[in-house]
Amino acid sequence: MLNELALRVLVAAQAVARAAEARFRDQDGQTLAEYGLILAVVAVAVVVTAGVLFRNSIVGAFGSGTNCLKSAPSSSTC
């Protein structure tokens, strides 16, 4: 009785696995698009995180460049 039940569960699991495999096999393009979207979200998260972490350095660099451009006519070096 127990062996028959285990065999039925195994056969049912194999049938589910075959159905899932057939479904995923037909959606290769969709899977690639999903990976592309995930990669885009990760890239945006990295850029936002870098902007937050290096905010003061970025503001300082732009401020230094602005000051250099403002004093360019009167000074030969920045």
C-alpha positions in Angstrom: 0.0 0.0 0.0 2.8 2.4 1.0 4.8 1.5 -2.1 1.9 2.1 -4.4 1.3 5.5 -2.8 4.9 6.5 -3.2 4.9 5.3 -6.8 1.8 7.4 -7.5 3.4 10.5 -5.9 6.6 10.0 -7.9 4.7 9.6 -11.2 2.6 12.8 -10.4 5.8 14.7 -9.6 7.4 13.6 -12.9 4.3 14.7 -14.8 4.4 18.2 -13.1 8.1 18.4 -13.8 7.6 17.6 -17.5 4.8 20.1 -17.8 6.9 22.9 -16.2 9.8 22.0 -18.4 7.7 22.3 -21.5 6.3 25.6 -20.4 9.7 27.1 -19.7 11.1 25.7 -22.9 8.6 27.8 -24.9 9.4 31.0 -23.1 13.1 31.5 -23.7 12.7 35.0 -25.1 10.5 36.0 -22.2 13.1 34.8 -19.8 15.8 36.8 -21.5 13.6 39.9 -21.3 13.1 39.3 -17.6 16.8 39.0 -16.9 17.3 42.2 -18.8 14.7 44.0 -16.6 16.4 42.6 -13.5 19.8 43.8 -14.7 18.4 47.3 -15.5 16.9 47.5 -12.0 20.2 46.5 -10.4 22.1 49.0 -12.5 19.7 51.8 -11.5 20.1 50.8 -7.8 23.9 50.9 -8.1 23.9 54.4 -9.7 21.5 55.7 -7.0 23.5 54.2 -4.2 26.8 55.6 -5.6 25.1 59.0 -6.0 24.0 58.9 -2.4 27.3 57.7 -1.0 29.5 60.1 -3.0 27.2 63.1 -2.9 29.6 65.4 -1.1 32.5 64.5 -3.5 30.4 65.1 -6.6 29.1 68.4 -5.3 32.6 69.4 -4.4 34.0 68.5 -7.8 31.3 70.5 -9.6 31.8 73.4 -7.2 35.5 73.4 -7.9 35.0 73.3 -11.6 32.5 76.1 -11.4 34.9 78.3 -9.4 37.7 77.5 -11.9 35.5 78.5 -14.8 34.5 81.7 -13.1 38.1 82.7 -12.4 39.4 81.6 -15.8 39.8 85.1 -17.4 41.8 86.4 -14.4 43.9 83.3 -13.6 46.0 81.0 -15.7 45.7 77.9 -13.5 42.9 76.4 -11.5 
